[in-house]
Amino acid sequence: MTSGIRFDGVTVTYGSNTVLDHLDLTVEPGEVMALLGPSGSGKTTALRAVAGFVRPASGRVLIGDRDVTALPPYKRGIGMVVQQYALFPHLKVEANVAFGLKAQKVPKGEIPGRVAEALEMTGMAAYAQRYPRELSGGQQQRVAIARALAIRPNVLLLDEPLSALDAQLRSGMLAELARLHRELPDVSILYVTHDQVEALTLADRIAVMDKARLQDCGTPQDLYRRPRTEFTASFVGNANLLPVTVGEKGATFEGVTLDVPIAEAASGTTATLCVRPHLVGLGPGPNALSGRITEVQWRGSTHRLYVEVGGHRVKADVRELRETPPLGGEVTLHFAREDAVLLAAGVTDG
């Protein structure tokens, strides 16, 4: 069976509550697709529909060219990793990894080799004889991933797999998952997260979810550099979203005419200007905006400045300043034309 996942008009309801609303989405064979969104957006429900843990009220779920909508989970050829590891505490690591193989009735003689392969792939070969309680959180998560990989799935489902780890472990596991993806080029991965860094780091494409619906979908670079909606701009990365009035050659913000791309926006209409904070510079320059500093946050290599411009707060991430500017001080910010994106006002979904 080929890999790849297709949601064909999938709707999931609990009573009168729609938790996933007519999802149409294709994950290509070998692709990492991140489902990114806030709590309650429908992303985990979509993953559970692929796993077979929820039954759609309407629509179909296909894995490869096979309609699996009515199949039980164990017949779908999937591996799944959840945030709480779900290891059996009374079984050693190798027995935990072998569990899925035994459930699938893999011939006894094949199991040790498959277990060793999966543990080697996840860097856990030296821990085969330990119990889960003897492992760190990151190590337990590696075992959970090894267990999912041991069955050689066509589709790997990852449900917030790193959320229980601290920041340093999470960074290391992200690198490990990226390496695993390179070693398993034919496996389609559906990765559910609310963490934009995980999505930007790992995914080939990101599907942005909100209010039970797919809001946007594209490569991380496209969604970050050229978001189509205010929601995407604010959820994929950080953004300044400023209300502007479109003119013939630019846009006006608080009485200042800005040189920004207006595409086909009609003169006189209102729109939202999106500029990423790290693309806002301090001092004179193109598209200069003057305002008063209301907050300064030191972030190690950068300072984030919050500047009030005509009643609107503009964020600027600038290289660490030798002297912290005083609160209430007047400053000038600027940004380049090519770093600005104009969004149609009121457009919140795709």
N, C-alpha and C positions, 0 to 999 in steps of 0.2 A: 504493500500500500504506500502511495506517495504521501509526503508530508504536506503541510499547508492547512490553513483553517479558513473557512468561510462562514460568516454570519449572514444569513439570507432573511432579512426582515424579522429578526428575532425580538420578540416581546415577551417579557416576564412580568407576571402580576402576582401579588399577594392579596387576595381578596379584591377590594376595589382600588388598591394602590399599585400603580405601574412603577416598577423599579428598573425596568429596562425597556426603552420605547423604540421599537422598530429599528434595530441595529443592523445596518448593512456595512460589512467590513471584511476585507480579505487580507490574510496574513500569508505572504508568499512562502513557498518551500525554502527553508534555510534562513528565513528572515527573523530578526528580533523585533517584535512589535510591543511597545510599551503602552499600556492603558494608564493614562495619567489623569487624575482628577481628585477633588476633595472627597471627604467621607460622604457617602450617600449618593455618589454620582452615577453609580451603576457599573463601575469597572469590575468589582469583585463578582457581581452577579453574572456579568458576561463570561468571566473565567469559569465560574461554576457551571454555566450552561455548557461550556466545552467539556468540562470534566464529567458531566452527567449527574451532578448533584442537584440541579434544578431543571425542571421541565418547562420549556417555553409554552406560553399560552398560544403563540402563533409563530410562524417562521420555522426555518430549518438551520441546523448546525451541521456543517460538512467538514470532515477531516480528510484531506486529499480529495479524491473523487467519491467518497463514501458518505452517505447521509447517516449520521450517528445520532440523530435527534432522539430516537426511541431506544437506543442501545444502553445497557448498563455500563457503569464506569469501567469495569474490568475488561470489557470487550472493545475499548476505544483505542488502545495502543498509546496511552499517554503516560507521562511521568509528571508528578506534581510535588512541589515543595511549598510549604506554608510557613508563616512567620514563627510559629512555636515549635518547630522541628518535628514534633510528634514521633519521637523515637521510643522504642520499647525499653523501659529502664532495666528490665531483668535480662535482656539479651545483650551480648557483646556486640561490638561494632560490626564484625563480619556477619553475624546472624541477623542484625538489623538490615544490612544491605541485601542479604540473601532472601529476605522475607518475600519481596515482590516476585522474585524468580520462582520460589516454591509455590506461591499462589497461582502463578501462570503455568505451573506444572512443567517447568523447564527440566530436561533430563538431568538427573542427579550429578552425572559426571561433568556436566558443563558449568555447574553453579560455582565451584571454587574459582575457576578461571575468570568468569564474568565478575565475581565479587572483587577479585584482585585487580582486574582491569579498571573497575569503577573507583576503587580506593586509590589506585595509582593516579588516575586522572584528576582526582580532587586533592591529592597530596596527603592522603590519610592512611597510606599503606602501613606505616609504622605503628598505627593505633588499632589494628584489627582485633587485638585481644582485650581491649579495654571496654569498660562499661560506660554508658553515656554520662553517668555522674562523675567520671574521672576526666571528662573533657571540658574545655572552655566552651562558651556560647558559640564562638566562631567555628570551633572544631565540630561541635554538634551539627551546625548548619551544613558543614561540608559533608558530614555523614548522610544527612538527609538528601543532599544533592546526589551523592554517590548512589544511594538507594533508588532514586528516581532514574538515574542514568543506567543502572545495571540492567534494566529491562530493555534497554536499547529502544527508547520510544521514538516515534516519528514526531511527536509533539511534546514539548516540555512546558508545563504551566508553573509559573512562579508567582505566588501570592504574597506580596510584601515580605520577601524572604530575608531582608536585611534590617527590618525595622526594630528588631529586638537587640540589635548589636550596637555597641558604642561607635562613635565617629571614626576612630582609627581602624577598628575591625571592619567597619562598613566599607571604608576606602580600600582595604586589602581584598575584601570579598568581591568588590566591583571589578578589580583587576583580574581576579580568578575567574569570574563569570565571563569576562571578555575573552580570556584565554580559552576557556571551555568552548565558547562559541566558535572560535577559530578552529578548534580541533573537531568540532561536530558540525561541519558546514551544511549537512542535509537536514538537521533537526530544526523545526520551526519552534520559536520560543515566544510565548505570550507572557508578558511581564507586567504584573499589576503593581502600581506604586502611587503614592501621593508625593514622592520626593522628586523634584524636578532634576536634581543633579544626577540621580540614578538613571532617569529616563534619557537625559541628554548624553550621558556617558556611554550607555549600553545599546540604545535602540537604533535600529536602521530607520524606523519610522515611529512616530508617536501619535496615538489616537487620544485626543483630549476629550474627556467626558465631563458632563455637568448636568444635573437635574434629569438623570436617567437617559440622556441623549448624547449622541456623538456630536461634538461641537466643531471639531477640526481634525485634520489628519495630514501629516506631511513629514518630511525629514526634520531632524532636530534643527539643522541649520535654517531651513525655510521657516519653521515656526518661530524660531528665535529672532531671525533677522527681518523677516517679512510677515509678521502675524496678520491674519485677516480679520480678527475680531478683538474687541477689548478684553474678553475673557481669556483668550489665548495669550494675548500680550501680557496680562497680569499674572497668569498662572505658569507660563513657561518662561522662567526668568523673571527679573524685576523690571518694572517699566514706569516711566513718567507718562501719564495720560492727561493731556492738556486740551481743554475745549478751545477750538479755534473757529474762525469764520473764513471760508475759502474766498480768495480773491482771484484776479485773472492770472497773476504770476506767483502766487504764494498763499500764505494764510496769515491772519491777524490774531495775535494773542495778547490780551490786555493792552491794546493800543499799539503794540509793536508788530510791524510787518516782517514776517519770517520768510526766508527763501527756502521753501521745501517743495518736494515733488507733489503735485496735485492730481496727476493722472487725468482722469476724466471727470473729476468732481466739478460740479457746476458752481460758478461764481455766485457768492451770496449765501450759499448753504453752510450749515454748521457741520463740523466734523471733529474727530479726536486725533490729536497729534501724539504719536508714540515715539519716545526717545529713551534708549536704555541708559541707566545712570552712569555706567562706565564710559559712555560716549559723550558725556557732558564734561566740558573742560572748565577750569577756573581761570578767570582773567578775560581780557578783551579778545574778540574773535568774531567769526561769522555768527549770525543769529544770536546776538548778545541780549541777555536778559539780566536786569539788575534787580536785586532783592536783598532781604535781610536774613542773616543766619539765625535759625531758631533752635537748631540742635546739631551737635557734632559727635560722631561715633568713631572711635579709633578701632580699626580692624586689623592691626598688625602692619601689613604692607600697604594698606590704604586707609584713608579717612572717608567716611560718608558724611557729606554735608547736606543738611535739610535747609532749604532756602525758601522763604516766603516771597512769591512774586505775584503781586496783585491779588492776594487772598488765596493763591494756590501754592501747594508745597511741591517744590522741585528737588529731586534727589540727584546728587552728583557724587560719584565714587572717584576720588582723585588719589594720586600717589601720595604716600605718607608725607605729611607736611612737617617741616622742622619745628614750626611754631603753630600751635592750635589756634585757629582764628577765634576771636571772642564772640560770644553770643550777642546778637543784636547788631553785629557789625554789618556794614554794607559790602556786598561783593557783586561781581559780574560773572555770569556763566555764559557759555557759548557751546554751540554744536554745529557740526557740518551738515550741509544739505543732504548728502548721501546717507547720513545716519538717521534720518527722520522717515517715519512711515505715517501716512495719512489713513486713518480708519473712518469709514462712514459712521456717523453718529447713530447710536442706538443699535448697531449691529452686534449682537451678542452670540449668535450661533450661525453655523455654516449651513 
